[in-house]
Amino acid sequence: RSVARINSKFAGTNQMLVVVRGEKPEAVKNPQIIMKIEALERSEKEDPRVGGSISVVSLIKNLHKCYHYDCPKWFFVPEEDYLISGYFRNLLESGEPGDFNRFADWSFQYASINFFLKDHKGDTIRHVIKRVKDFISKNTLPGASFELAGGFIGLVAAANEVIARSHEINLFVILSLTYIFCALAYRSFVGGILFIISLLIANIFTLAVMAVSEIGLNVNTIPVITLGIGLGVDYGLYVVSRIKEEYVRQKNLEMAVITSISTAGKAVVYTATLITFGVVLWYFSPLRFQAEMGLLLALVLIMNMLGAIFLIPTLIYFVKPRFIKSLRR
């Protein structure tokens, strides 16, 4: 409950919460623990990705300086236990009820260090958390321990870790199901493979653009990639079905491909262009989420359109799969 109260004070910001968990009450009053907290803050502030931090350390140091006539040379954490206890008592007695909850609980068994990051990009989060974990592994606390407790950055980091572990599995499942349904629709194993080749190329290109543009793989971008697979199959179905119909009518694969591109392919281009024009305007939005989604959606639509009207017909022309000739009137 104490951690939850601390966490709720900074909801909605690029805040990463690290908690000191004492083995018993009054543990946080130990000057050695306060100094370790200060060392962690100093270490993280050296990283340009971290904009600042807040903890009991700054309160203790300011009080220590205040009680020495505001002389700057007293701006440090005192080593005496009784001074730390006295300063904490003064802090509890000042301010409004609940103001101190963001720094520690009333039993002083828990204390928080709140780091504020300049952004919540995937690379930033992974880098900062790695630095914190490295510091924790190299520094032990007497009668207490550091723990990564959450905050908005903690929640995003947890979600990103799950996505990183499951992305390949999800992609494999989506492509496998797409292959199965396409193969069943055309009663051809080769037909399913043709669709998968186009989808894989479009997906790889989209991921490459994301890497160049420094757009992370997260809960916002995963649905866009999945949407791209669905749209790519949709466009491909129009063109392939048209090729089959034209081949039955003309008995010439080359002419069937040309006719399908000039008819169904034209419809695919119109549809993809209109949708792309609508979403690409998001790229100019001041909101980073909308800008990234607009760029990704536009790329996904264009790549899958190109795959449907150029790659799949070309593969059909050269491979000459038997399922194209299997349709009867």
PyMOL commands that set and color helices and strands:
alter all, ss='L'
color gray80, all
select helices_A, chain A and resi 2-8+27-29+31-45+56-66+72-74+81-93+99-102+122-138+151-186+189-212+222-250+253-284+288-319+322-325
alter helices_A, ss='H'
color red, helices_A
select strands_A, chain A and resi 15-22+50-54+110-117+144-150
alter strands_A, ss='S'
color yellow, strands_A
deselect
rebuild
show_as cartoon
